[in-house]
């Protein structure tokens, strides 16, 4: 099967993006996992929606835009553009889909025009894309008979849209394939124990886990939301006749706020488990979670290709990007204090304020007035007490104090050996 991947995304005058470009290729191979970070209102969801619009036919793109409130063309501009460059595994020639959105006036709906270059050796049927918004745990009743991109990405634009019925997707498959699908799902759900299984009583399918056996709809939001989008994705693959148990699955998945409803322990492993089950699928995802962010990035020993992108609101109210190195190996405090999370610290806001004041007073040096000096010494005394309690737990605090005392004793012993008794 000829899998198609995104190698470049370009946006011009699309909402908060005035002129944005990011490459999703490395050494002529597609980036397999792109993680997008950034504060609220920095365009993460807009970026995913723009990619979905660019990959859908222009008529479907118009329908999707009606599901999302507001215009897509940047305020004050008459025209915006989405350009998606695609590469097929068995075709060396890249193809570009250019989607131009025209806004005649504020009161009229936006118009879309789309062009593919070059047109030869390219079929829209080669594009397989699914998109998921943050609302993925609602009861799923929808059923379909064929794959259509507009239905597969609609959840990114309309949070009221429900996904496909997961039980139907499983029950429609012959027993051998169903077992393979169940195994993939249980692995991603971290239900690795031998007695974990999926069963199908008349009352609706059930999942057996550490809690025992429960109906699917009685499970927590984390299990339900993950099961919904995983089986929805597999369902579209089957309808598109792209699921072959003897061949690696390809395609593009756009996923907003992957961490929704997931416990931190699960967040640490979810990406690696998804990779293991879908090694050739290209994921473009967003997150606010430092745990997820620290699982993505360039690392020489890794066999897959990642990209970590931080979106940042600039003074002119446009959004720029920073392509970051890996955060793998950093603890959560270090991840939060990095540029990826706008240099946050885990200190209380009041402590941050005191630190800022202390830095300002220290910077004055000899120019500090008597009142400044008095305040500076008071702030230093307060900070000493705060820093003295750096241990996260009582145990850590005790260990830190014990290590300090041991170091003091070693230093005193060394001084006696070198200088003798000092009276």
C-alpha distance (Angstrom), angle and dihedral (degrees) to the residues before:
residue distance angle dihedral
X1 . . .
X2 3.81 . .
X3 3.81 105.9 .
X4 3.81 117.6 -158.0
X5 3.81 123.0 -149.9
X6 3.80 137.9 -176.9
X7 3.81 114.5 -109.7
X8 3.81 100.1 171.7
X9 3.81 139.4 17.0
X10 3.82 121.5 -162.1
X11 3.80 126.0 180.0
X12 3.78 127.2 -175.9
X13 3.81 121.9 -174.5
X14 3.81 93.7 -15.3
X15 3.80 107.3 147.9
X16 3.84 107.7 -69.5
X17 3.82 93.0 0.8
X18 3.80 115.4 88.1
X19 3.79 99.0 169.9
X20 3.80 114.5 -6.3
X21 3.78 130.4 164.3
X22 3.79 134.0 169.7
X23 3.79 130.0 174.6
X24 3.80 117.0 -137.4
X25 3.79 95.9 -171.6
X26 3.78 134.8 85.2
X27 3.80 123.7 -171.3
X28 3.83 88.3 -10.2
X29 3.81 91.1 -56.7
X30 3.81 123.7 110.2
X31 3.79 122.2 -104.2
X32 3.78 103.0 -112.7
X33 3.80 100.3 -158.4
X34 3.80 124.5 28.3
X35 3.79 116.2 -177.0
X36 3.81 116.7 -164.8
X37 3.81 118.9 -157.0
X38 3.78 132.1 -178.9
X39 3.77 145.1 120.4
X40 3.79 121.2 -77.0
X41 3.83 113.7 -70.1
X42 3.82 94.7 23.3
X43 3.81 93.3 117.4
X44 3.81 104.6 -99.5
X45 3.81 94.5 136.2
X46 3.81 91.5 39.2
X47 3.80 89.6 56.0
X48 3.81 92.4 53.0
X49 3.80 91.6 46.1
X50 3.79 91.7 49.2
X51 3.81 90.8 53.7
X52 3.81 90.2 49.2
X53 3.82 91.1 50.3
X54 3.78 90.9 49.0
X55 3.80 92.6 52.3
X56 3.82 95.5 48.0
X57 3.80 126.4 78.4
X58 3.81 112.2 -93.3
X59 3.82 93.4 -108.8
X60 3.80 91.3 52.9
X61 3.80 90.8 44.9
X62 3.82 89.9 57.5
X63 3.82 90.4 52.0
X64 3.82 91.4 49.1
X65 3.80 92.4 50.3
X66 3.80 89.3 57.2
X67 3.82 88.6 58.9
X68 3.81 92.3 57.9
X69 3.82 118.5 67.8
X70 3.80 119.0 -121.0
X71 3.78 134.1 20.9
X72 3.79 124.0 -61.4
X73 3.81 95.6 -147.9
X74 3.79 111.1 89.2
X75 3.80 114.4 -101.2
X76 3.79 111.3 -92.2
X77 3.82 93.4 22.0
X78 3.79 128.7 99.5
X79 3.78 98.5 -154.6
X80 3.76 138.3 34.7
X81 3.78 131.4 -174.6
X82 3.81 137.1 -151.3
X83 3.79 116.1 -167.6
X84 3.80 119.3 -174.1
X85 3.81 119.7 -174.8
X86 3.80 114.7 -156.1
X87 3.78 133.4 -167.4
X88 3.78 126.0 -161.6
X89 3.80 120.7 -149.3
X90 3.81 93.7 -128.6
X91 3.79 97.8 38.2
X92 3.81 123.1 67.6
X93 3.81 93.2 -162.3
X94 3.82 113.1 91.5
X95 3.80 117.9 -140.5
X96 3.78 127.5 -148.4
X97 3.80 126.4 -151.3
X98 3.80 110.6 -160.0
X99 3.80 115.5 -165.2
X100 3.80 114.6 -169.8
X101 3.81 117.3 -164.5
X102 3.79 114.4 -159.8
X103 3.81 124.3 -163.2
X104 3.80 109.7 -164.1
X105 3.81 92.6 -177.6
X106 3.80 140.1 -19.5
X107 3.82 90.9 -99.6
X108 3.79 98.6 49.4
X109 3.82 127.5 75.4
X110 3.77 118.3 -102.4
X111 3.80 118.0 -100.1
X112 3.80 125.2 -140.3
X113 3.80 129.6 -148.3
X114 3.79 120.8 -179.4
X115 3.81 134.3 -167.5
X116 3.81 133.2 -178.5
X117 3.79 120.4 -152.1
X118 2.94 123.8 -134.9
X119 3.80 96.4 16.9
X120 3.79 96.1 -166.9
X121 3.80 121.3 93.8
X122 3.79 92.1 14.0
X123 3.77 131.6 109.4
X124 3.79 127.8 179.2
X125 3.78 86.6 -137.4
X126 3.82 86.6 72.2
X127 3.82 90.5 65.9
X128 3.78 115.1 88.0
X129 3.80 115.4 178.2
X130 3.81 135.9 160.2
X131 3.80 126.7 -174.0
X132 3.80 132.6 -163.6
X133 3.80 131.3 -169.4
X134 3.81 124.0 -153.6
X135 3.83 93.4 -89.5
X136 3.81 103.6 80.6
X137 3.81 106.3 132.8
X138 3.83 101.4 73.1
X139 3.83 117.0 116.2
X140 3.81 107.8 -81.1
X141 3.79 118.5 -139.9
X142 3.79 103.6 151.2
X143 3.79 119.5 119.7
X144 3.80 128.7 -172.2
X145 3.78 138.0 -176.7
X146 3.80 100.5 -154.9
X147 3.79 141.1 22.5
X148 3.80 118.2 -98.5
X149 3.82 119.7 169.8
X150 3.83 93.0 -139.3
X151 3.82 91.0 61.4
X152 3.80 93.5 40.9
X153 3.84 93.9 56.4
X154 3.80 101.0 31.5
X155 3.81 93.1 100.9
X156 3.82 88.0 70.6
X157 3.81 90.6 62.2
X158 3.80 104.8 31.8
X159 3.80 118.2 38.7
X160 3.80 91.1 -166.8
X161 3.82 91.5 66.7
X162 3.81 112.7 105.6
X163 3.78 122.8 -144.8
X164 3.77 127.2 -123.0
X165 3.78 120.8 -67.6
X166 3.83 104.6 -92.6
X167 3.80 94.4 -155.2
X168 3.81 92.2 54.6
X169 3.80 91.5 49.9
X170 3.80 90.7 55.3
X171 3.81 98.2 39.9
X172 3.80 93.4 50.5
X173 3.81 91.1 63.2
X174 3.77 126.2 86.2
X175 3.85 112.4 -102.9
X176 3.82 96.9 -102.1
X177 3.81 94.3 51.9
X178 3.80 91.4 41.3
X179 3.81 90.4 57.7
X180 3.81 90.6 52.0
X181 3.81 91.1 50.5
X182 3.80 91.4 48.0
X183 3.80 90.5 51.2
X184 3.81 92.2 51.1
X185 3.78 91.3 49.4
X186 3.82 95.4 46.9
X187 3.81 90.8 49.8
X188 3.82 91.5 54.2
X189 3.82 90.6 45.5
X190 3.84 88.9 55.1
X191 3.80 90.2 -119.4
X192 3.80 94.9 138.5
X193 3.80 100.5 146.6
X194 3.80 116.6 113.9
X195 3.81 92.6 -119.2
X196 3.83 94.5 53.7
X197 3.78 109.9 107.9
X198 3.81 147.7 145.7
X199 3.79 118.9 -117.1
X200 3.80 133.5 -177.6
X201 3.82 114.5 -140.9
X202 3.81 118.2 169.9
X203 3.80 91.2 -99.9
X204 3.83 92.6 64.2
X205 3.77 134.4 -72.5
X206 3.78 120.8 -54.5
X207 3.78 135.7 -157.9
X208 3.77 122.1 -144.5
X209 3.79 114.8 -149.1
X210 3.82 140.0 141.4
X211 3.82 88.0 -56.5
X212 3.81 92.3 57.9
X213 3.81 123.6 -113.6
X214 3.81 117.8 -24.9
X215 3.81 135.4 168.0
X216 3.78 110.4 -102.4
X217 3.82 93.6 -116.2
X218 3.83 89.7 54.3
X219 3.81 92.9 59.4
X220 3.80 123.8 100.8
X221 3.81 121.2 -84.5
X222 3.81 90.8 -105.7
X223 3.79 94.0 59.1
X224 3.80 93.8 40.3
X225 3.81 97.2 46.6
X226 3.81 93.3 47.1
X227 3.80 92.3 45.7
X228 3.81 90.6 48.5
X229 3.77 97.3 54.7
X230 3.82 95.9 37.9
X231 3.81 93.1 52.6
X232 3.80 92.0 39.4
X233 3.81 88.3 56.1
X234 3.80 91.7 47.2
X235 3.80 90.0 46.9
X236 3.80 91.6 55.8
X237 3.80 89.9 47.5
X238 3.80 89.6 54.6
X239 3.81 93.8 46.6
X240 3.79 89.7 49.1
X241 3.83 89.1 49.8
X242 3.79 90.2 -120.9
X243 3.78 99.0 118.5
X244 3.76 110.5 96.2
X245 3.77 115.6 162.0
X246 3.81 89.4 -150.9
X247 3.80 94.6 53.5
X248 3.79 132.5 57.7
X249 3.79 113.2 -102.2
X250 3.81 118.8 -118.0
X251 3.78 134.6 -173.1
X252 3.80 143.2 100.7
X253 3.82 125.3 -78.4
X254 3.82 122.6 -168.4
X255 3.80 109.9 -164.3
X256 3.81 126.4 179.9
X257 3.83 118.7 -152.3
X258 3.79 98.9 -7.2
X259 3.82 91.3 -171.3
X260 3.82 95.0 66.3
X261 3.85 110.9 138.1
X262 3.83 93.2 -10.2
X263 3.80 121.0 134.6
X264 3.85 113.4 -125.7
X265 3.81 90.8 -110.0
X266 3.81 89.7 56.9
X267 3.81 91.8 43.9
X268 3.80 88.9 59.8
X269 3.81 91.8 58.6
X270 3.81 107.4 26.6
X271 3.82 96.9 91.8
X272 3.80 95.4 48.1
X273 3.80 90.5 48.0
X274 3.79 93.5 49.5
X275 3.81 89.7 48.2
X276 3.78 91.0 52.1
X277 3.80 92.9 53.8
X278 3.84 97.1 39.4
X279 3.82 105.9 27.9
X280 3.83 95.7 161.0
X281 3.81 98.6 43.3
X282 3.82 116.1 106.8
X283 3.82 111.9 -134.1
X284 3.80 125.5 -163.1
X285 3.79 107.0 -174.6
X286 3.81 142.2 165.6
X287 3.79 130.7 -146.4
X288 3.79 145.6 171.5
X289 3.80 90.8 -160.8
X290 3.83 120.7 106.6
X291 3.82 88.0 -158.7
X292 3.79 92.2 60.8
X293 3.80 92.6 40.9
X294 3.81 90.7 54.5
X295 3.82 90.4 57.1
X296 3.81 94.4 61.8
X297 3.77 132.3 66.8
X298 3.78 146.3 78.4
X299 3.78 116.5 -50.6
X300 3.83 122.8 165.3
X301 3.80 95.7 -134.4
X302 3.80 95.1 50.5
X303 3.79 117.8 102.9
X304 3.82 94.1 -152.8
X305 3.79 131.2 68.2
X306 3.81 123.0 -119.3
X307 3.77 138.0 177.5
X308 3.81 127.3 -158.6
X309 3.82 114.3 -161.2
X310 3.79 126.4 -174.2
X311 3.82 116.4 -161.4
X312 3.79 115.8 -151.4
X313 3.80 130.9 -171.5
X314 3.81 109.8 -126.3
X315 3.84 125.7 -148.8
X316 3.83 90.5 -100.9
X317 3.84 89.1 58.6
X318 3.76 94.1 -109.7
X319 3.78 123.2 119.5
X320 3.78 125.1 -115.1
X321 3.77 130.4 -174.7
X322 3.78 136.6 -128.2
X323 3.79 117.8 -161.2
X324 3.78 105.0 -146.0
X325 3.77 134.3 -156.1
X326 3.76 118.4 -120.3
X327 3.78 121.1 -65.2
X328 3.79 90.7 -159.9
X329 3.80 111.5 132.2
X330 3.82 95.9 24.5
X331 3.77 120.3 116.3
X332 3.80 119.0 -122.9
X333 3.82 93.8 -97.7
X334 3.80 90.1 54.5
X335 3.82 92.4 47.0
X336 3.81 91.6 51.1
X337 3.82 91.4 46.8
X338 3.82 91.3 52.0
X339 3.78 127.6 91.2
X340 3.82 88.8 -100.7
X341 3.82 88.7 75.0
X342 3.79 99.0 30.3
X343 3.82 94.0 -96.8
X344 3.79 95.3 -67.5
X345 3.77 119.3 176.5
X346 3.77 124.2 -153.1
X347 3.79 91.5 -127.9
X348 3.77 122.3 116.3
X349 3.85 111.2 -92.9
X350 3.82 89.4 -115.2
X351 3.82 90.1 55.0
X352 3.80 89.5 49.5
X353 3.82 88.8 52.9
X354 3.83 91.6 51.1
X355 3.81 90.7 48.1
X356 3.79 90.3 51.5
X357 3.81 91.1 49.9
X358 3.80 91.9 47.8
X359 3.80 91.1 51.2
X360 3.79 90.8 50.5
X361 3.81 93.0 49.6
X362 3.81 92.5 45.2
X363 3.80 89.7 52.7
X364 3.82 91.4 59.7
X365 3.80 91.4 64.5
X366 3.80 111.7 170.2
X367 3.79 89.9 2.9
X368 3.83 92.1 72.6
X369 3.82 113.5 118.7
X370 3.80 121.5 -136.1
X371 3.81 89.6 -97.0
X372 3.83 89.6 48.3
X373 3.81 91.1 50.3
X374 3.79 92.4 48.9
X375 3.80 90.9 49.3
X376 3.83 91.2 44.9
X377 3.81 92.9 54.3
X378 3.82 90.7 47.0
X379 3.80 91.3 50.8
X380 3.83 91.3 48.1
X381 3.81 90.8 51.7
X382 3.80 90.4 50.3
X383 3.80 91.7 48.5
X384 3.80 91.4 50.0
X385 3.78 89.5 59.3
X386 3.82 91.3 47.5
X387 3.80 94.2 47.6
X388 3.78 90.7 46.2
X389 3.82 87.4 64.9
X390 3.79 96.7 52.7
X391 3.82 93.9 126.4
X392 3.78 112.2 106.1
X393 3.79 92.4 -141.2
X394 3.78 136.8 21.1
X395 3.81 88.5 -102.2
X396 3.80 92.3 54.1
X397 3.80 91.0 48.1
X398 3.81 91.5 51.1
X399 3.80 92.5 47.6
X400 3.79 91.4 48.4
X401 3.80 91.6 51.3
X402 3.82 91.6 46.6
X403 3.81 91.2 50.8
X404 3.80 89.5 49.6
X405 3.82 91.3 52.2
X406 3.83 91.9 47.1
X407 3.81 90.5 51.1
X408 3.79 90.8 49.6
X409 3.82 90.6 51.6
X410 3.82 91.9 48.8
X411 3.81 91.2 49.7
X412 3.83 91.7 48.6
X413 3.83 90.7 49.0
X414 3.81 91.4 49.3
X415 3.82 91.1 49.6
X416 3.83 90.7 52.3
X417 3.80 91.2 51.1
X418 3.80 92.9 49.6
X419 3.81 102.5 35.4
X420 3.79 103.5 17.7
X421 3.77 122.5 -133.7
X422 3.79 110.8 -18.5
X423 3.77 112.2 -147.7
